[in-house]
Amino acid sequence: MAAYHARSHSFPCITHPFLQQVDVQLCRIKSSVSASTLSTSVCGKISALQDLYECVEKLLLLPLCQQTLTRELNEEGVAELLDGSLRLLDVCSSAKDVLLLTKESTRELQSSFRRRCGGEAEIKKYLASRKLVKKAIHKALRKLKGIEKSRTSSPINLDKEASAMLSMLREAEAVTATALESLLSLISGSNLQTKPSSWSLVSKLIHHKRVAPEEEFSDNNEFANMDSALQSLCSPKTSKCGYSMLIQSIQAQLKNLEQCIQDLEDGLECLSRRLIKTRVSFLNILNH
């Protein structure tokens, strides 16, 4: 924290409040557990990113900041920032696509259960769509890795103001990439460590109404739990009694999953709008 404030104090007084706000938001995001892929944690990160880019936008709109970047950064330096924002927007778009696909599959499965025709064929169709989702997520994760590789070294002989600004923008890009990685991991259910037995899933699911979700599913997220439960339904080892209890509980979990997807979609849409505004500011600086 002290290092961030030291950097902020190097900036001209007129912009100090804005840069300090950015520092606060960066620290807020970094203080969260980066490895967590629980939906509540990921939604919190996405919300924090929206606040971060709102502060960044205020900073970039200041004429003095624009003049500083125009004066100190060459065309290549600004182009790097543009490339980073484009890659982040691309990943946001990919994340929205896989969420939409998952939501459609979830609703189809819900509909089949309501019609009491939800059987192995419908479940396998859902699980097949999840394979497509995970394949798309792997591609999106490669795009995130490309952001760091695309960076050039910092321009030499930058004054303190431009150096502070460039450092801040790169940090914002880095924490955004980390948060999007957590989001994609959440959707893929990649934090699933082991496949529980059918009866352990039954025990976990049938007590859902009596145990807080955070306590009950602390080891997995909504997407991972649903994948595991549906796989267990298709298992020949699941008894008739266990199958019936799983069906009832999964119906409730599908509703929770749908709400989780909606929250993530709303957050991504707001973040995308913020990233677009920041990109427009970069373009204005480049064309100054």
Contacts in CASP RR format, 6 or more apart in sequence:
PFRMAT RR
TARGET T0000
AUTHOR 0000-0000-0000
METHOD contacts of the structure
MODEL  1
MAAYHARSHSFPCITHPFLQQVDVQLCRIKSSVSASTLSTSVCGKISALQ
DLYECVEKLLLLPLCQQTLTRELNEEGVAELLDGSLRLLDVCSSAKDVLL
LTKESTRELQSSFRRRCGGEAEIKKYLASRKLVKKAIHKALRKLKGIEKS
RTSSPINLDKEASAMLSMLREAEAVTATALESLLSLISGSNLQTKPSSWS
LVSKLIHHKRVAPEEEFSDNNEFANMDSALQSLCSPKTSKCGYSMLIQSI
QAQLKNLEQCIQDLEDGLECLSRRLIKTRVSFLNILNH
1 27 0 8 1.000
4 23 0 8 1.000
4 26 0 8 1.000
4 27 0 8 1.000
5 20 0 8 1.000
5 23 0 8 1.000
7 19 0 8 1.000
7 23 0 8 1.000
7 164 0 8 1.000
7 167 0 8 1.000
7 168 0 8 1.000
8 16 0 8 1.000
8 19 0 8 1.000
8 20 0 8 1.000
8 23 0 8 1.000
8 164 0 8 1.000
9 16 0 8 1.000
10 160 0 8 1.000
10 161 0 8 1.000
10 163 0 8 1.000
10 164 0 8 1.000
11 19 0 8 1.000
11 160 0 8 1.000
11 161 0 8 1.000
11 164 0 8 1.000
11 165 0 8 1.000
12 64 0 8 1.000
12 161 0 8 1.000
14 62 0 8 1.000
14 64 0 8 1.000
15 59 0 8 1.000
15 62 0 8 1.000
15 64 0 8 1.000
15 65 0 8 1.000
18 55 0 8 1.000
18 58 0 8 1.000
18 59 0 8 1.000
18 62 0 8 1.000
19 59 0 8 1.000
19 164 0 8 1.000
19 168 0 8 1.000
21 55 0 8 1.000
21 58 0 8 1.000
22 52 0 8 1.000
22 55 0 8 1.000
22 56 0 8 1.000
22 59 0 8 1.000
22 168 0 8 1.000
22 172 0 8 1.000
23 168 0 8 1.000
25 48 0 8 1.000
25 51 0 8 1.000
25 52 0 8 1.000
25 55 0 8 1.000
26 52 0 8 1.000
26 168 0 8 1.000
26 171 0 8 1.000
26 172 0 8 1.000
26 175 0 8 1.000
28 48 0 8 1.000
28 51 0 8 1.000
29 45 0 8 1.000
29 48 0 8 1.000
29 49 0 8 1.000
29 52 0 8 1.000
29 175 0 8 1.000
29 179 0 8 1.000
30 175 0 8 1.000
32 41 0 8 1.000
32 44 0 8 1.000
32 45 0 8 1.000
32 48 0 8 1.000
33 41 0 8 1.000
34 178 0 8 1.000
34 182 0 8 1.000
35 182 0 8 1.000
36 42 0 8 1.000
36 182 0 8 1.000
37 182 0 8 1.000
37 185 0 8 1.000
37 186 0 8 1.000
37 189 0 8 1.000
37 190 0 8 1.000
37 191 0 8 1.000
37 221 0 8 1.000
38 186 0 8 1.000
38 214 0 8 1.000
38 217 0 8 1.000
38 218 0 8 1.000
38 221 0 8 1.000
39 186 0 8 1.000
39 221 0 8 1.000
39 222 0 8 1.000
39 260 0 8 1.000
39 263 0 8 1.000
39 264 0 8 1.000
40 214 0 8 1.000
41 182 0 8 1.000
42 179 0 8 1.000
42 182 0 8 1.000
42 183 0 8 1.000
42 186 0 8 1.000
42 264 0 8 1.000
43 263 0 8 1.000
43 264 0 8 1.000
43 267 0 8 1.000
45 179 0 8 1.000
45 182 0 8 1.000
45 183 0 8 1.000
46 179 0 8 1.000
46 183 0 8 1.000
46 264 0 8 1.000
46 267 0 8 1.000
46 268 0 8 1.000
46 270 0 8 1.000
46 271 0 8 1.000
47 267 0 8 1.000
48 179 0 8 1.000
49 175 0 8 1.000
49 176 0 8 1.000
49 179 0 8 1.000
49 271 0 8 1.000
49 274 0 8 1.000
50 267 0 8 1.000
50 270 0 8 1.000
50 271 0 8 1.000
50 274 0 8 1.000
52 172 0 8 1.000
52 175 0 8 1.000
52 176 0 8 1.000
53 172 0 8 1.000
53 271 0 8 1.000
53 274 0 8 1.000
53 275 0 8 1.000
53 277 0 8 1.000
53 278 0 8 1.000
54 274 0 8 1.000
56 168 0 8 1.000
56 169 0 8 1.000
56 172 0 8 1.000
56 278 0 8 1.000
57 274 0 8 1.000
57 277 0 8 1.000
57 278 0 8 1.000
57 281 0 8 1.000
59 65 0 8 1.000
59 165 0 8 1.000
59 168 0 8 1.000
60 66 0 8 1.000
60 278 0 8 1.000
60 281 0 8 1.000
60 282 0 8 1.000
60 285 0 8 1.000
61 281 0 8 1.000
65 165 0 8 1.000
66 281 0 8 1.000
66 284 0 8 1.000
66 285 0 8 1.000
66 288 0 8 1.000
68 159 0 8 1.000
68 161 0 8 1.000
68 162 0 8 1.000
68 165 0 8 1.000
69 78 0 8 1.000
69 162 0 8 1.000
69 165 0 8 1.000
69 166 0 8 1.000
69 285 0 8 1.000
70 285 0 8 1.000
70 288 0 8 1.000
71 162 0 8 1.000
72 155 0 8 1.000
72 158 0 8 1.000
72 159 0 8 1.000
72 161 0 8 1.000
72 162 0 8 1.000
73 155 0 8 1.000
73 158 0 8 1.000
73 162 0 8 1.000
73 166 0 8 1.000
74 155 0 8 1.000
75 286 0 8 1.000
76 152 0 8 1.000
77 152 0 8 1.000
77 155 0 8 1.000
78 282 0 8 1.000
78 285 0 8 1.000
78 286 0 8 1.000
79 286 0 8 1.000
80 150 0 8 1.000
80 151 0 8 1.000
80 152 0 8 1.000
81 169 0 8 1.000
81 173 0 8 1.000
81 282 0 8 1.000
82 279 0 8 1.000
82 282 0 8 1.000
82 283 0 8 1.000
82 286 0 8 1.000
83 150 0 8 1.000
84 147 0 8 1.000
84 150 0 8 1.000
84 173 0 8 1.000
85 173 0 8 1.000
85 275 0 8 1.000
85 278 0 8 1.000
85 279 0 8 1.000
85 282 0 8 1.000
86 279 0 8 1.000
87 143 0 8 1.000
87 144 0 8 1.000
87 146 0 8 1.000
87 147 0 8 1.000
87 150 0 8 1.000
88 147 0 8 1.000
88 173 0 8 1.000
88 176 0 8 1.000
88 177 0 8 1.000
88 180 0 8 1.000
88 275 0 8 1.000
89 272 0 8 1.000
89 275 0 8 1.000
89 276 0 8 1.000
89 279 0 8 1.000
90 143 0 8 1.000
91 140 0 8 1.000
91 143 0 8 1.000
91 144 0 8 1.000
91 177 0 8 1.000
91 180 0 8 1.000
91 184 0 8 1.000
92 180 0 8 1.000
92 268 0 8 1.000
92 271 0 8 1.000
92 272 0 8 1.000
92 275 0 8 1.000
93 272 0 8 1.000
94 136 0 8 1.000
94 137 0 8 1.000
94 139 0 8 1.000
94 140 0 8 1.000
94 143 0 8 1.000
95 140 0 8 1.000
95 180 0 8 1.000
95 183 0 8 1.000
95 184 0 8 1.000
95 187 0 8 1.000
95 264 0 8 1.000
95 268 0 8 1.000
96 265 0 8 1.000
96 268 0 8 1.000
96 269 0 8 1.000
96 272 0 8 1.000
97 136 0 8 1.000
98 133 0 8 1.000
98 136 0 8 1.000
98 137 0 8 1.000
98 140 0 8 1.000
98 184 0 8 1.000
98 187 0 8 1.000
99 187 0 8 1.000
99 261 0 8 1.000
99 264 0 8 1.000
99 265 0 8 1.000
99 268 0 8 1.000
100 265 0 8 1.000
101 129 0 8 1.000
101 132 0 8 1.000
101 133 0 8 1.000
101 136 0 8 1.000
102 129 0 8 1.000
102 130 0 8 1.000
102 133 0 8 1.000
102 187 0 8 1.000
102 223 0 8 1.000
102 261 0 8 1.000
103 258 0 8 1.000
103 261 0 8 1.000
103 262 0 8 1.000
103 265 0 8 1.000
104 129 0 8 1.000
105 125 0 8 1.000
105 126 0 8 1.000
105 129 0 8 1.000
105 130 0 8 1.000
106 126 0 8 1.000
106 254 0 8 1.000
106 257 0 8 1.000
106 258 0 8 1.000
106 261 0 8 1.000
107 258 0 8 1.000
108 122 0 8 1.000
108 125 0 8 1.000
108 126 0 8 1.000
109 118 0 8 1.000
109 122 0 8 1.000
109 123 0 8 1.000
109 126 0 8 1.000
109 254 0 8 1.000
110 251 0 8 1.000
110 254 0 8 1.000
110 255 0 8 1.000
110 258 0 8 1.000
112 118 0 8 1.000
112 119 0 8 1.000
112 122 0 8 1.000
113 247 0 8 1.000
113 250 0 8 1.000
113 251 0 8 1.000
113 254 0 8 1.000
120 233 0 8 1.000
120 234 0 8 1.000
123 230 0 8 1.000
123 233 0 8 1.000
123 234 0 8 1.000
124 234 0 8 1.000
126 230 0 8 1.000
127 227 0 8 1.000
127 230 0 8 1.000
127 231 0 8 1.000
127 234 0 8 1.000
130 227 0 8 1.000
133 187 0 8 1.000
133 188 0 8 1.000
134 188 0 8 1.000
137 184 0 8 1.000
137 187 0 8 1.000
137 188 0 8 1.000
140 180 0 8 1.000
140 184 0 8 1.000
141 181 0 8 1.000
141 184 0 8 1.000
144 177 0 8 1.000
144 180 0 8 1.000
144 181 0 8 1.000
144 184 0 8 1.000
147 173 0 8 1.000
147 177 0 8 1.000
148 174 0 8 1.000
148 177 0 8 1.000
151 170 0 8 1.000
154 163 0 8 1.000
154 166 0 8 1.000
155 166 0 8 1.000
158 166 0 8 1.000
176 275 0 8 1.000
183 264 0 8 1.000
183 268 0 8 1.000
185 191 0 8 1.000
186 221 0 8 1.000
186 223 0 8 1.000
186 264 0 8 1.000
187 223 0 8 1.000
187 264 0 8 1.000
188 223 0 8 1.000
189 220 0 8 1.000
189 221 0 8 1.000
189 223 0 8 1.000
189 224 0 8 1.000
189 227 0 8 1.000
190 224 0 8 1.000
191 220 0 8 1.000
191 221 0 8 1.000
191 224 0 8 1.000
192 220 0 8 1.000
192 224 0 8 1.000
192 227 0 8 1.000
192 228 0 8 1.000
193 219 0 8 1.000
193 220 0 8 1.000
195 228 0 8 1.000
195 231 0 8 1.000
196 204 0 8 1.000
196 228 0 8 1.000
196 232 0 8 1.000
197 232 0 8 1.000
197 237 0 8 1.000
198 232 0 8 1.000
198 235 0 8 1.000
198 237 0 8 1.000
198 238 0 8 1.000
198 239 0 8 1.000
198 242 0 8 1.000
198 246 0 8 1.000
199 242 0 8 1.000
201 228 0 8 1.000
201 229 0 8 1.000
201 232 0 8 1.000
201 246 0 8 1.000
202 242 0 8 1.000
202 245 0 8 1.000
202 246 0 8 1.000
202 249 0 8 1.000
204 216 0 8 1.000
204 217 0 8 1.000
205 229 0 8 1.000
205 245 0 8 1.000
205 246 0 8 1.000
205 249 0 8 1.000
205 250 0 8 1.000
205 253 0 8 1.000
206 245 0 8 1.000
206 248 0 8 1.000
206 249 0 8 1.000
207 216 0 8 1.000
208 216 0 8 1.000
208 249 0 8 1.000
208 252 0 8 1.000
208 253 0 8 1.000
209 252 0 8 1.000
213 256 0 8 1.000
217 225 0 8 1.000
220 228 0 8 1.000
222 253 0 8 1.000
222 256 0 8 1.000
222 257 0 8 1.000
222 260 0 8 1.000
223 257 0 8 1.000
223 260 0 8 1.000
225 253 0 8 1.000
226 250 0 8 1.000
226 253 0 8 1.000
226 254 0 8 1.000
226 257 0 8 1.000
229 246 0 8 1.000
229 249 0 8 1.000
229 250 0 8 1.000
229 253 0 8 1.000
230 250 0 8 1.000
232 238 0 8 1.000
232 246 0 8 1.000
233 243 0 8 1.000
233 246 0 8 1.000
233 247 0 8 1.000
233 250 0 8 1.000
238 246 0 8 1.000
END
